[in-house]
Amino acid sequence: MREWFRGILFQERQTVPTGEGLAPEPAPIHVFHLFGVRDFHNWRDGTGQIILKHMFIVGIGTATPPRRYSQKECWTTLKASPRFREFPHRSQAILKKVLTGDNGIETRYLALEDLNQAFEITPDVLHARFREHAPRLAAAAAERALAAARVRPEEIDAILISTCTGYLCPGLTSYVSERLGLRPDVLGLDLVGQGCGAAIPNLLTAESLVAAGRGQVLSICVEVCSAAFYLDDDAGVLISACLFGDGAGAAVLSAEANGGRRVEWKGGGSRLKPDARDTLRFEQKNGLLRNILTPEVPALAAEQAGMLLDETLLRNRVARSEINGWILHPGGRDVLLALRERIRLSGADVRWSETVLREHGNMSSPSVLFVLEAALAERAPGGWWWMSAFGAGFSCHGALLAVE
């Protein structure tokens, strides 16, 4: 057993005979880390030896709406709109600075046939946008992930979907399962309210399902941020309208590698800071989602991400110098700058995050999956990779990947 398993407590469950004269089924053993941060799930084989259960990311897929708009196009449309003339000069200046300045974003994909649709801000219009585009984007990303993994839809045992930009009942898993042709007995879990950081809690949940014997799990994050547009004179609201884009990311998780590039999930963790909840969250106003975004977010994200990284590396006895790949949520230019300073990263370390931000804006929860896809596509050096995302809560999540 690997060195970093020292100091753990084993709790066994009684074996259950499968029938008269037959050997008992392998009994699950839960391995609890004494720090209480991480659970490992294992089984005994027929000789009583402990077998560590692994999880591999065997396929990644992403999707965006077909229409891509430059920030300059957004500014031109906004400046010509009647709504723009209703803003006070301060709000107009903020919008101009964000859309025409160097804020790390050049283009965004939006579920809009025409940019003027962005000013149709009513509960019914926004809900219809989410209802139409969220299942479509999620299914498109999932199809690409399944193809990359060489897994057929009927082989999927569970599907998990995270979102925060809309609500459906039944949830997105119902609609996406139908589109993909998943089995009727597939387990569907809809995860909501975790904001930009949702991808890693989603994958942590998938890890438990894989360990429990569900061989192939489909993990999806989808956000239609254009279905959560809101406009008023608050600086955070105005910046949000210029920052977020639409997209979906999906991963196929398996207990076995599939012969492609080996990406093994080595475990993750989270930090929650509830006293900072009001720095970044959605509220409901006039039947609409209204994003609260404060200037404290970049420093807060960097602080929490740095602490989580330090804790995870110490717990797993991995040196900071051993991290060869940095898969970081591109929350914004200032967020990435704060992360670089806190974690001591170079421009090369954050190049995939910067590229995703430049081409897509902040897509909330799927963004970090776009970054992972970009790093794998570039054949980034193997070894230890650190994957981290953060958002509403205030919460921060991270995971170690072993990449060959």
C-alpha positions as CSV (number, residue, x, y, z in Angstrom):
1,M,0.0,0.0,0.0
2,R,1.3,3.4,-0.9
3,E,3.2,5.4,1.7
4,W,0.6,8.1,2.1
5,F,-1.9,5.6,3.4
6,R,-0.1,5.6,6.7
7,G,-2.3,6.8,9.6
8,I,-5.7,5.8,8.3
9,L,-8.4,3.9,10.0
10,F,-10.1,0.9,8.4
11,Q,-13.8,0.2,9.1
12,E,-15.0,-3.2,7.8
13,R,-18.4,-4.3,6.8
14,Q,-19.6,-7.8,7.3
15,T,-19.5,-10.0,4.2
16,V,-22.8,-11.3,2.9
17,P,-23.0,-14.9,1.5
18,T,-24.3,-15.1,-2.0
19,G,-25.8,-18.5,-1.6
20,E,-25.4,-21.9,0.0
21,G,-21.9,-23.2,-0.4
22,L,-20.7,-20.1,-2.2
23,A,-18.0,-17.8,-1.1
24,P,-19.2,-14.4,0.2
25,E,-19.2,-11.4,-2.1
26,P,-16.3,-9.0,-1.8
27,A,-17.1,-6.8,1.2
28,P,-16.8,-3.1,0.8
29,I,-14.3,-1.4,3.1
30,H,-14.4,2.3,3.8
31,V,-11.0,3.9,4.4
32,F,-11.4,7.1,6.3
33,H,-8.5,9.6,6.4
34,L,-7.9,10.7,10.0
35,F,-8.1,14.4,8.8
36,G,-11.7,13.7,7.8
37,V,-11.3,15.3,4.4
38,R,-11.1,12.3,2.1
39,D,-12.9,8.9,1.8
40,F,-11.3,6.1,-0.2
41,H,-13.5,3.1,-1.2
42,N,-12.0,-0.4,-1.4
43,W,-12.8,-4.0,-1.7
44,R,-11.2,-7.3,-0.5
45,D,-10.5,-9.9,-3.1
46,G,-10.9,-13.7,-2.5
47,T,-7.6,-13.8,-0.6
48,G,-8.6,-11.0,1.8
49,Q,-6.2,-8.5,0.1
50,I,-7.4,-4.9,-0.1
51,I,-7.9,-3.6,-3.6
52,L,-7.8,0.1,-4.1
53,K,-10.7,1.3,-6.4
54,H,-9.5,3.7,-9.0
55,M,-11.4,6.3,-11.1
56,F,-10.2,7.4,-14.5
57,I,-11.4,10.3,-16.7
58,V,-11.7,8.3,-20.0
59,G,-13.4,10.9,-22.1
60,I,-13.9,14.7,-22.2
61,G,-16.4,16.6,-24.4
62,T,-17.5,20.3,-24.6
63,A,-20.2,22.2,-26.4
64,T,-21.2,25.8,-27.0
65,P,-24.1,27.5,-28.8
66,P,-23.4,28.1,-32.5
67,R,-23.2,31.9,-32.4
68,R,-20.0,33.5,-31.2
69,Y,-19.9,37.3,-30.5
70,S,-16.9,39.5,-30.0
71,Q,-16.8,41.9,-27.1
72,K,-16.7,44.7,-29.7
73,E,-19.9,43.5,-31.3
74,C,-21.5,43.4,-27.9
75,W,-20.4,47.0,-27.3
76,T,-21.7,48.2,-30.7
77,T,-25.1,46.6,-30.1
78,L,-25.4,47.8,-26.6
79,K,-24.4,51.4,-27.4
80,A,-27.1,51.5,-30.1
81,S,-29.8,50.1,-27.9
82,P,-32.5,52.3,-26.2
83,R,-31.6,50.5,-22.9
84,F,-28.1,51.9,-23.0
85,R,-29.4,55.5,-23.0
86,E,-31.3,54.8,-19.8
87,F,-28.1,54.0,-17.8
88,P,-26.5,56.9,-15.9
89,H,-23.0,58.0,-17.1
90,R,-21.2,55.9,-14.5
91,S,-22.9,52.7,-15.7
92,Q,-22.2,53.5,-19.3
93,A,-18.6,54.1,-18.5
94,I,-18.3,50.7,-16.7
95,L,-19.9,48.9,-19.6
96,K,-17.6,50.6,-22.1
97,K,-14.5,49.8,-20.1
98,V,-15.3,46.1,-19.7
99,L,-16.4,45.5,-23.3
100,T,-13.7,47.6,-25.1
101,G,-10.8,47.3,-22.6
102,D,-8.2,44.5,-22.1
103,N,-10.1,42.3,-19.7
104,G,-8.8,39.0,-21.0
105,I,-12.0,38.2,-23.0
106,E,-12.3,38.7,-26.8
107,T,-15.3,36.5,-27.6
108,R,-18.2,34.7,-26.0
109,Y,-20.7,32.0,-27.2
110,L,-24.3,33.0,-26.4
111,A,-27.6,31.2,-26.9
112,L,-28.9,34.3,-28.8
113,E,-29.9,34.5,-32.5
114,D,-29.3,38.2,-32.3
115,L,-27.6,40.3,-29.6
116,N,-30.7,42.4,-29.2
117,Q,-32.4,39.4,-27.6
118,A,-30.2,40.1,-24.6
119,F,-32.5,43.0,-23.7
120,E,-35.6,40.8,-23.6
121,I,-35.3,40.3,-19.8
122,T,-38.5,38.7,-18.5
123,P,-38.8,35.5,-16.4
124,D,-40.7,33.7,-19.2
125,V,-38.2,34.6,-21.9
126,L,-35.2,33.6,-19.8
127,H,-36.7,30.4,-18.6
128,A,-37.6,29.4,-22.2
129,R,-34.0,30.1,-23.2
130,F,-32.7,27.8,-20.5
131,R,-35.3,25.1,-21.2
132,E,-34.4,25.1,-24.9
133,H,-30.6,25.3,-24.7
134,A,-29.5,23.6,-21.5
135,P,-30.6,20.1,-22.5
136,R,-29.2,20.6,-26.0
137,L,-25.8,21.8,-24.9
138,A,-25.5,19.2,-22.2
139,A,-26.3,16.3,-24.6
140,A,-23.9,17.7,-27.2
141,A,-21.0,17.8,-24.7
142,A,-22.0,14.3,-23.5
143,E,-22.0,12.8,-27.0
144,R,-18.5,14.1,-27.6
145,A,-17.3,12.7,-24.2
146,L,-18.8,9.3,-25.0
147,A,-17.2,9.3,-28.4
148,A,-13.8,10.2,-26.9
149,A,-14.2,7.4,-24.3
150,R,-15.5,4.9,-26.9
151,V,-18.4,4.2,-24.6
152,R,-21.9,3.5,-25.8
153,P,-24.8,5.4,-24.2
154,E,-26.3,2.1,-23.0
155,E,-23.1,1.4,-21.0
156,I,-23.7,4.4,-18.8
157,D,-24.8,3.5,-15.2
158,A,-25.3,7.0,-13.8
159,I,-25.6,10.6,-15.0
160,L,-24.9,13.7,-12.9
161,I,-25.7,17.2,-14.1
162,S,-24.7,20.4,-12.4
163,T,-26.2,23.8,-13.2
164,C,-27.0,27.1,-11.5
165,T,-28.5,29.3,-14.3
166,G,-31.9,27.7,-14.5
167,Y,-34.3,25.2,-13.0
168,L,-36.3,22.4,-14.5
169,C,-38.5,19.7,-12.9
170,P,-38.0,17.0,-13.8
171,G,-34.3,17.9,-13.9
172,L,-31.9,18.0,-16.8
173,T,-31.0,14.4,-16.3
174,S,-34.4,13.4,-17.5
175,Y,-34.1,15.4,-20.7
176,V,-30.5,14.5,-21.4
177,S,-31.0,10.8,-20.7
178,E,-33.7,10.8,-23.3
179,R,-31.6,12.7,-25.9
180,L,-28.7,10.3,-25.4
181,G,-30.7,7.1,-25.2
182,L,-29.5,6.0,-21.8
183,R,-31.0,2.9,-20.2
184,P,-34.3,3.3,-18.3
185,D,-32.6,2.1,-15.1
186,V,-29.8,4.8,-15.2
187,L,-29.3,6.7,-12.0
188,G,-29.8,10.4,-12.5
189,L,-28.7,13.0,-10.0
190,D,-29.3,16.8,-10.6
191,L,-27.0,19.0,-8.6
192,V,-27.8,22.7,-8.3
193,G,-26.6,25.9,-6.6
194,Q,-22.8,25.4,-6.6
195,G,-22.0,28.1,-9.1
196,C,-18.7,28.2,-10.9
197,G,-17.1,25.6,-8.7
198,A,-19.6,22.8,-9.4
199,A,-17.5,20.6,-11.7
200,I,-15.3,19.2,-9.0
201,P,-18.1,18.3,-6.4
202,N,-19.8,16.7,-9.4
203,L,-16.7,14.6,-10.1
204,L,-16.3,13.8,-6.4
205,T,-19.9,12.4,-6.4
206,A,-19.1,10.4,-9.5
207,E,-16.1,9.0,-7.6
208,S,-18.3,7.6,-4.9
209,L,-20.6,6.0,-7.5
210,V,-17.7,4.4,-9.4
211,A,-16.4,3.0,-6.1
212,A,-19.9,1.7,-5.3
213,G,-19.8,-0.4,-8.4
214,R,-21.4,1.7,-11.1
215,G,-18.8,1.1,-13.8
216,Q,-19.4,4.1,-16.1
217,V,-20.6,7.5,-14.9
218,L,-21.4,10.5,-17.0
219,S,-20.6,13.9,-15.4
220,I,-22.0,17.0,-17.0
221,C,-21.9,20.7,-16.2
222,V,-24.0,23.1,-18.3
223,E,-24.7,26.8,-17.9
224,V,-26.9,29.1,-20.0
225,C,-25.6,32.3,-18.5
226,S,-27.6,34.2,-21.1
227,A,-30.7,32.8,-19.4
228,A,-29.6,34.6,-16.2
229,F,-29.1,38.1,-17.7
230,Y,-30.0,41.0,-15.4
231,L,-29.3,44.7,-15.9
232,D,-29.3,47.5,-13.3
233,D,-26.8,50.1,-12.2
234,D,-24.8,47.9,-9.8
235,A,-21.2,47.5,-11.0
236,G,-21.2,43.8,-10.2
237,V,-24.3,43.2,-12.3
238,L,-23.0,45.2,-15.2
239,I,-19.6,43.4,-15.2
240,S,-21.4,40.0,-15.0
241,A,-23.4,40.9,-18.1
242,C,-20.1,41.4,-19.9
243,L,-18.2,38.5,-18.5
244,F,-20.3,35.3,-18.7
245,G,-20.8,33.0,-21.7
246,D,-22.8,29.8,-22.4
247,G,-21.4,26.3,-22.6
248,A,-21.4,22.7,-21.4
249,G,-18.6,20.2,-20.4
250,A,-18.8,16.5,-19.9
251,A,-16.6,13.7,-18.6
252,V,-17.0,10.0,-18.7
253,L,-15.6,8.3,-15.5
254,S,-14.7,4.7,-15.2
255,A,-13.1,2.3,-12.8
256,E,-10.8,1.2,-15.6
257,A,-8.6,3.1,-18.1
258,N,-9.6,2.8,-21.7
259,G,-6.3,2.6,-23.5
260,G,-6.1,6.3,-24.3
261,R,-4.1,8.8,-22.4
262,R,-4.3,7.7,-18.7
263,V,-5.9,10.4,-16.5
264,E,-6.5,9.0,-13.0
265,W,-8.5,10.9,-10.4
266,K,-6.4,10.7,-7.2
267,G,-8.9,12.5,-4.9
268,G,-10.1,15.9,-4.1
269,G,-11.3,18.2,-1.4
270,S,-13.1,21.4,-0.7
271,R,-13.1,24.5,1.5
272,L,-16.2,26.3,2.4
273,K,-16.3,29.9,3.8
274,P,-19.9,30.7,4.6
275,D,-19.1,34.1,6.1
276,A,-18.0,35.2,2.6
277,R,-21.2,34.0,1.0
278,D,-22.4,37.5,0.0
279,T,-19.3,38.2,-2.0
280,L,-20.5,36.0,-4.8
281,R,-24.0,34.5,-5.2
282,F,-27.3,34.7,-7.0
283,E,-30.3,36.3,-5.5
284,Q,-33.9,36.5,-6.8
285,K,-35.3,39.8,-7.7
286,N,-38.5,40.5,-9.7
287,G,-38.6,36.8,-10.6
288,L,-35.1,36.9,-12.1
289,L,-31.7,35.6,-11.1
290,R,-29.5,38.6,-10.2
291,N,-25.8,37.9,-9.8
292,I,-24.0,39.5,-6.8
293,L,-20.3,39.9,-7.7
294,T,-18.0,42.0,-5.5
295,P,-14.5,43.3,-5.9
296,E,-13.3,41.0,-3.1
297,V,-13.7,37.9,-5.2
298,P,-10.2,37.7,-6.9
299,A,-8.3,37.9,-3.6
300,L,-10.8,35.6,-1.8
301,A,-10.6,33.0,-4.6
302,A,-6.8,33.1,-4.6
303,E,-6.6,32.8,-0.8
304,Q,-9.0,29.8,-0.6
305,A,-7.4,28.1,-3.6
306,G,-4.0,28.5,-2.2
307,M,-5.0,27.1,1.2
308,L,-6.7,24.1,-0.4
309,L,-3.7,23.4,-2.6
310,D,-1.4,23.5,0.4
311,E,-3.6,21.2,2.5
312,T,-4.1,18.7,-0.3
313,L,-0.4,18.5,-1.3
314,L,0.6,18.0,2.4
315,R,-2.1,15.3,2.9
316,N,-1.0,13.4,-0.2
317,R,2.7,14.0,0.3
318,V,3.2,15.6,-3.1
319,A,5.6,18.5,-3.4
320,R,4.6,21.7,-5.0
321,S,7.4,21.3,-7.5
322,E,5.9,18.0,-8.7
323,I,2.8,19.7,-10.2
324,N,3.3,19.7,-14.0
325,G,-0.2,20.9,-15.0
326,W,-2.5,23.6,-13.7
327,I,-6.2,23.2,-14.6
328,L,-7.7,26.3,-13.1
329,H,-11.2,27.8,-13.4
330,P,-10.8,31.0,-15.6
331,G,-13.1,33.2,-13.5
332,G,-11.7,36.4,-15.0
333,R,-8.5,38.2,-15.7
334,D,-8.1,39.6,-12.2
335,V,-8.9,36.1,-10.7
336,L,-6.1,34.5,-12.7
337,L,-3.7,37.3,-11.8
338,A,-4.5,36.8,-8.1
339,L,-4.0,33.0,-8.5
340,R,-0.7,33.5,-10.2
341,E,0.5,35.7,-7.3
342,R,-0.8,33.4,-4.5
343,I,0.3,30.1,-6.0
344,R,3.4,31.4,-7.6
345,L,2.5,30.5,-11.2
346,S,4.0,31.6,-14.5
347,G,2.2,32.8,-17.6
348,A,2.8,29.3,-19.1
349,D,1.1,27.6,-16.2
350,V,-2.2,29.4,-16.8
351,R,-2.1,29.5,-20.6
352,W,-5.0,27.1,-21.0
353,S,-7.1,29.0,-18.5
354,E,-6.3,32.3,-20.3
355,T,-7.1,30.8,-23.7
356,V,-10.5,29.5,-22.5
357,L,-11.3,32.9,-20.9
358,R,-10.2,34.8,-24.1
359,E,-12.3,32.6,-26.4
360,H,-15.4,31.9,-24.2
361,G,-15.5,34.2,-21.3
362,N,-16.4,32.7,-17.9
363,M,-18.9,29.9,-18.6
364,S,-19.3,29.2,-14.8
365,S,-19.2,25.5,-14.0
366,P,-18.1,24.0,-17.4
367,S,-15.2,26.3,-17.7
368,V,-12.7,24.1,-15.9
369,L,-13.6,21.1,-18.1
370,F,-12.8,23.3,-21.1
371,V,-9.4,24.0,-19.6
372,L,-8.8,20.3,-18.9
373,E,-9.7,19.5,-22.5
374,A,-7.3,22.1,-23.8
375,A,-4.4,20.8,-21.7
376,L,-5.0,17.2,-22.9
377,A,-5.4,18.4,-26.5
378,E,-2.0,20.1,-26.3
379,R,-0.4,16.9,-24.9
380,A,0.8,18.8,-21.8
381,P,3.5,16.9,-19.9
382,G,2.3,14.1,-17.6
383,G,2.8,13.7,-13.9
384,W,0.7,15.4,-11.2
385,W,-1.9,17.9,-12.3
386,W,-3.9,20.2,-10.0
387,M,-7.5,20.9,-11.0
388,S,-9.3,23.7,-9.1
389,A,-12.5,25.7,-9.3
390,F,-14.3,28.0,-7.0
391,G,-17.6,29.9,-6.7
392,A,-20.7,30.5,-4.7
393,G,-20.6,29.5,-1.1
394,F,-17.9,30.9,-0.9
395,S,-16.5,27.6,-1.9
396,C,-13.3,26.3,-3.4
397,H,-12.7,22.8,-4.7
398,G,-9.6,21.0,-6.0
399,A,-8.4,17.6,-7.1
400,L,-5.1,15.8,-7.9
401,L,-4.9,14.0,-11.2
402,A,-2.1,11.6,-12.2
403,V,-1.6,11.9,-15.9
404,E,0.6,9.7,-18.1
